[in-house]
Amino acid sequence: MTILSRRACVLGSLGLGLGATLPAPVSALTRSQGTRPPARIEVLAHRGACALRPEHTLASYAKAIADGADFIEPDLQPSKDGVLMALHENELSRTTDVAAHPEFASRRRTVTVGGHTLDGWFIVDFTYAELKTLRLKERIPDIRPDNTRYDGEFQMVSLDELIDFVAAEAATRGRPIGLVPELKTPYLFTSLGLTVEEAFLETLARHSYVSQAPMIVQCFEAPTLRRLRARMGRRDGLRFMQLVGEERERPFDVVLGGGTQTYGDMLTDAGLRDMATYADILSPDIRALIPLGEDGRLGRPSPLIARAKAAGLQVFAWEFAPENRFMAADFRDGRGDNARNVDGSVAEIHHYLAAGLDGFFTDDPGVGRRAVDTFRRRP
């Protein structure tokens, strides 16, 4: 989840008229207790099982659930007509076959927002019905060539469709399956007339499953989390996660609003105490918790985990991946950058768990499940 790719932006001007409230919660499927520590370390499927299937496809989510993920993650972006879709990048050409559709050729354009220039096809220029004509493909085929055999097999999924899918899987498997939705650049979309927060609440209101199942709502933008916490309240199994980037960077809403607050400001002791008033979980990049040295090997753990817990926050991190290229040098096995190295990934995750991590995102939930199940937290 690089910060730049998370922040990819689009231009457009659309309007919505959404304003729903959530139904009263019903009894929980699980007793995951609000802000209390989880009964076990939690495995969050990063865009599904994206190391093994193209990200955000139903195949990726199904594989993640089958491999034991506690939560699956849909990144959420709005269509032109306000439907929230599971998609990480709002430029469509890297993850769909949009370039092969002559009927959409005229929609290619170049936009510049927040100092970043992007060329391509953007989700806000397509209705839900049009997006459903596209087929998804592997985002990083040079690194994960095996995933390309699934190119073209799957449609983009809306949040509505994904909730129904997860509810069906939970009923079939007899266990709760959590959702960890991320609202992408909501300040930007709101400025374009796409009220992502309202669309999110309206979608949740259509599904009884989400008032029962575990859910972690995540965002880089603190004002969105504050508003959603106020709107959604507190119940067993519902938590809010503040994502943070590099300390010197500013959240994208701050950039667009002309503010000066950095993630580093949010990570001071005072900032963490303030964060705990609206969020339950802090989630930085894994390397912010145990950085790499100049030799690419793990260095000393940061005090951030202890400071965040002292402020009343759980600490999660994004994200582990099973290929050698994404690991610290300590754990690579010499079979090449793109080789899948399960033992190395498990060993790396163990080091972070020993430092006090409460949960984590992983591209390969089966590996994450194995790491958790074989880990024994030190007293």
C-alpha positions in Angstrom: 0.0 0.0 0.0 2.3 2.7 -1.1 1.1 6.2 -0.1 1.4 7.5 -3.6 -0.7 4.7 -5.1 -3.2 5.2 -2.2 -3.4 8.9 -3.1 -3.9 8.6 -6.9 -6.5 11.2 -7.7 -9.1 12.2 -10.3 -11.1 15.2 -11.3 -14.8 15.4 -12.1 -18.0 17.0 -10.8 -21.0 14.9 -9.8 -23.9 15.2 -7.3 -25.6 12.7 -5.0 -28.5 12.9 -2.6 -27.7 10.4 0.1 -28.5 10.6 3.8 -29.1 7.3 5.5 -28.7 6.2 9.1 -27.8 2.7 10.2 -30.3 0.3 11.7 -30.1 -0.5 15.4 -27.5 -3.2 15.9 -28.5 -6.8 16.6 -26.7 -9.5 18.6 -23.1 -10.0 17.5 -21.9 -13.1 15.7 -18.7 -12.7 17.7 -17.7 -11.2 20.9 -14.9 -9.1 19.5 -15.2 -6.3 22.1 -15.0 -2.8 20.7 -11.8 -1.3 21.8 -10.7 -4.2 24.0 -7.8 -6.3 22.8 -8.7 -9.2 20.5 -8.8 -12.8 21.7 -6.1 -13.5 19.1 -3.9 -11.6 16.7 -6.0 -10.7 13.7 -5.2 -11.5 10.0 -6.5 -8.9 7.6 -6.6 -10.0 3.9 -5.0 -7.1 1.9 -7.3 -6.7 -1.1 -8.2 -10.4 -0.6 -5.5 -12.9 -1.2 -3.8 -10.7 -3.8 -0.5 -12.7 -3.9 -2.5 -15.6 -5.3 -5.4 -14.0 -7.2 -5.9 -10.6 -8.9 -6.8 -8.1 -6.2 -10.3 -7.2 -5.4 -11.8 -10.0 -7.4 -14.3 -12.4 -5.8 -11.7 -15.1 -6.4 -9.2 -13.1 -4.3 -11.7 -12.7 -1.5 -12.8 -16.3 -1.6 -9.2 -17.5 -1.4 -8.6 -15.2 1.6 -11.6 -16.6 3.4 -10.7 -20.2 2.6 -7.2 -19.6 3.9 -8.4 -18.3 7.3 -8.5 -14.5 7.1 -10.3 -12.8 10.0 -11.1 -9.8 7.8 -11.2 -9.0 4.1 -10.4 -5.6 2.8 -12.3 -3.7 0.1 -10.7 -0.4 -0.9 -13.7 1.8 -1.8 -14.0 4.2 -4.7 -17.2 5.8 -6.1 -18.6 5.4 -9.6 -20.0 8.3 -11.5 -23.5 7.4 -10.2 -22.3 7.1 -6.6 -21.9 3.3 -6.2 -19.0 2.3 -4.0 -16.7 -0.2 -5.8 -13.9 -2.4 -4.5 -10.9 -0.9 -6.2 -7.6 0.4 -5.0 -6.6 2.8 -7.8 -9.1 5.1 -9.3 -7.2 5.0 -12.7 -8.6 1.9 -14.3 -6.0 0.7 -16.9 -3.6 -1.1 -14.5 -6.3 -3.4 -13.1 -9.0 -3.7 -15.8 -9.3 -4.2 -19.6 -10.7 -0.7 -20.1 -8.1 0.1 -22.8 -9.5 -2.7 -24.9 -13.0 -1.2 -25.0 -13.2 1.1 -28.0 -16.5 2.5 -26.7 -14.5 4.1 -23.9 -11.5 5.4 -25.8 -12.7 9.0 -25.7 -12.8 9.0 -21.9 -9.0 8.8 -21.6 -7.7 12.0 -20.0 -4.9 13.5 -18.0 -5.5 15.1 -14.6 -3.4 16.8 -12.0 -4.4 17.0 -8.4 -2.2 17.7 -5.4 0.9 17.9 -7.5 0.4 14.4 -9.1 -0.4 14.0 -12.8 -2.1 10.9 -14.0 -3.1 9.8 -17.5 -5.8 7.2 -18.2 -9.4 6.2 -17.5 -10.9 7.2 -14.1 -13.6 5.5 -12.1 -15.7 8.7 -11.6 -16.2 8.9 -15.4 -18.0 5.6 -15.5 -21.4 4.5 -14.2 -21.8 1.3 -12.2 -23.3 -0.4 -15.3 -20.4 0.6 -17.4 -17.9 -0.6 -14.8 -19.5 -4.0 -14.8 -18.7 -4.4 -18.4 -14.9 -4.3 -17.6 -12.9 -7.3 -16.6 -10.3 -7.3 -13.9 -6.6 -8.3 -14.4 -3.4 -8.7 -12.3 -2.0 -5.3 -11.3 1.7 -6.4 -11.1 2.1 -9.2 -13.7 5.9 -9.0 -13.8 6.0 -9.9 -10.1 3.0 -12.3 -9.9 2.8 -13.9 -13.4 0.8 -16.9 -12.1 -2.1 -14.5 -11.4 -2.4 -13.5 -15.0 -4.2 -16.8 -15.8 -7.2 -15.3 -14.1 -7.1 -12.1 -16.2 -10.5 -11.3 -17.7 -12.4 -13.9 -15.6 -13.9 -11.5 -13.0 -16.0 -8.3 -12.8 -15.5 -5.4 -10.5 -17.4 -5.8 -7.3 -19.6 -3.2 -5.5 -19.6 -2.9 -1.7 -23.2 -4.2 -1.8 -22.2 -7.3 -3.8 -19.2 -7.9 -1.5 -21.2 -7.7 1.7 -23.7 -10.3 0.3 -20.8 -12.5 -0.7 -19.2 -12.3 2.7 -22.5 -12.9 4.5 -23.0 -16.0 2.3 -19.5 -17.3 3.1 -20.0 -16.7 6.8 -23.3 -18.6 6.8 -21.7 -21.5 4.8 -18.6 -21.7 7.0 -20.3 -21.1 10.3 -17.9 -18.4 11.4 -18.0 -14.6 11.3 -15.9 -13.0 8.6 -15.0 -9.4 9.2 -14.9 -6.5 6.8 -12.2 -3.8 6.9 -13.3 -1.3 4.3 -11.0 1.7 3.5 -12.6 4.9 2.3 -10.2 6.3 -0.3 -9.5 10.0 -0.5 -13.0 11.0 0.8 -12.1 14.7 1.0 -11.3 14.7 -2.7 -14.5 12.9 -3.7 -16.6 15.1 -1.5 -15.2 18.2 -3.2 -16.3 16.7 -6.5 -19.9 16.2 -5.2 -19.5 12.4 -4.5 -20.4 12.1 -0.8 -18.5 8.9 -0.1 -19.3 8.8 3.7 -23.0 9.1 3.0 -22.8 6.4 0.3 -21.0 4.2 2.7 -23.6 4.6 5.4 -26.4 4.1 3.0 -24.9 0.9 1.7 -24.4 -0.5 5.2 -28.0 0.3 6.1 -29.1 -2.2 3.4 -27.4 -5.2 5.0 -28.2 -6.7 8.4 -24.9 -8.7 8.3 -22.8 -5.6 8.9 -24.7 -4.8 12.1 -23.7 -8.2 13.4 -20.2 -9.0 12.0 -16.8 -7.7 12.9 -15.9 -4.5 11.1 -12.9 -2.2 11.1 -13.5 1.1 9.2 -10.1 2.5 8.0 -9.0 5.8 6.4 -5.9 8.0 6.2 -8.1 11.1 6.8 -9.0 11.7 10.4 -12.0 13.9 9.9 -13.8 11.1 8.0 -13.1 8.7 10.9 -14.4 11.2 13.4 -17.6 11.8 11.5 -18.2 8.1 11.0 -17.6 7.2 14.6 -20.1 9.9 15.6 -22.6 8.5 13.1 -22.1 4.8 13.7 -21.6 4.9 17.4 -20.0 2.0 19.4 -20.9 -1.6 19.4 -19.2 -4.9 19.9 -17.1 -5.8 16.9 -17.0 -2.3 15.4 -13.6 -0.5 15.4 -12.0 2.4 13.6 -8.5 2.4 12.2 -6.3 5.5 11.6 -3.9 4.8 8.7 -0.7 6.8 8.7 2.0 7.3 6.1 5.6 8.5 6.5 6.0 11.0 9.3 7.1 13.9 7.0 4.0 13.5 4.7 0.6 15.2 5.1 -2.7 13.4 4.8 -4.3 14.1 1.4 -7.2 16.0 2.9 -4.6 18.3 4.6 -2.7 18.7 1.3 -5.9 19.7 -0.6 -7.1 21.9 2.2 -3.8 23.8 2.4 -3.1 22.6 6.0 0.3 21.8 7.5 -0.4 18.8 9.8 1.9 15.8 9.1 1.6 12.2 10.0 4.5 12.9 12.4 2.3 15.4 14.2 -0.4 12.7 14.6 2.2 10.3 16.1 3.4 12.5 19.0 2.2 11.5 22.4 -0.4 14.2 22.3 -1.4 13.3 18.8 -1.9 9.6 19.8 -4.0 10.6 22.7 -6.2 12.6 20.4 -6.4 9.8 17.9 -7.7 7.5 20.7 -10.7 9.7 21.0 -12.1 8.6 17.6 -10.0 5.6 16.6 -9.3 2.2 18.2 -6.4 1.2 16.1 -3.3 2.8 14.7 -2.0 1.3 11.4 1.3 2.4 9.9 3.6 0.8 7.3 5.4 -2.2 8.8 8.7 -0.5 8.4 7.6 2.3 10.7 7.5 -0.3 13.5 10.7 -2.1 12.7 12.7 -0.2 10.2 15.3 -1.6 7.8 19.0 -0.8 8.2 21.2 0.2 5.3 21.9 -3.5 4.7 18.2 -4.1 4.2 18.0 -6.1 7.4 15.6 -5.5 10.3 16.8 -2.9 12.8 15.6 -2.1 16.3 11.8 -1.9 17.0 10.4 1.6 17.2 8.9 2.7 20.5 5.8 3.7 18.5 4.0 0.4 19.4 4.5 1.0 23.2 3.5 4.7 22.9 0.4 3.9 20.9 -0.7 1.3 23.4 -0.1 3.7 26.3 -2.5 6.0 24.6 -5.1 3.3 24.4 -4.7 2.2 20.8 -4.2 -1.2 19.3 -1.5 -1.4 16.7 -1.9 -3.0 13.3 0.4 -2.6 10.3 0.4 -2.8 6.5 1.4 -5.1 4.8 3.3 -8.4 4.6 3.9 -10.1 1.2 5.3 -13.6 0.5 7.7 -12.7 -2.3 11.4 -12.2 -1.5 11.5 -8.7 -2.9 9.1 -7.4 -0.3 10.9 -9.0 2.7 13.7 -7.7 4.9 17.0 -9.2 3.8 17.1 -11.4 6.9 14.4 -13.6 5.5 15.1 -13.9 1.8 16.0 -17.4 0.5 18.1 -16.6 -2.5 15.7 -18.0 -5.1 15.1 -14.6 -6.8 13.1 -11.5 -6.0 9.8 -12.8 -7.2 10.0 -16.3 -5.6 7.3 -17.0 -3.1 9.0 -17.6 0.2 6.5 -18.8 2.8 9.0 -19.7 5.5 10.7 -16.4 5.2 7.4 -14.5 5.4 6.3 -16.4 8.5 9.6 -15.7 10.2 9.4 -12.0 9.4 5.9 -11.7 10.7 7.0 -13.5 13.9 9.5 -10.7 14.5 6.8 -8.1 14.3 4.4 -10.0 16.5 7.1 -10.3 19.1 7.3 -6.5 19.1 3.7 -6.3 20.1 1.6 -6.1 16.9 -2.1 -6.8 17.4 -3.0 -7.5 13.8 -1.7 -7.0 10.3 -2.5 -6.9 6.6 -1.1 -9.6 4.4 -1.2 -10.3 0.6 -1.3 -14.0 1.5 -3.7 -14.7 4.4 -2.8 -18.4 4.4 0.8 -17.4 5.3 -0.5 -14.9 7.8 -2.7 -17.5 9.4 0.2 -19.9 9.7 2.4 -17.2 11.2 -0.2 -16.4 13.9 -1.0 -20.0 14.6 2.7 -20.9 15.1 3.5 -17.8 17.2 3.6 -17.7 20.9 3.6 -14.2 22.3 6.3 -13.7 24.9 5.2 -12.8 28.4 
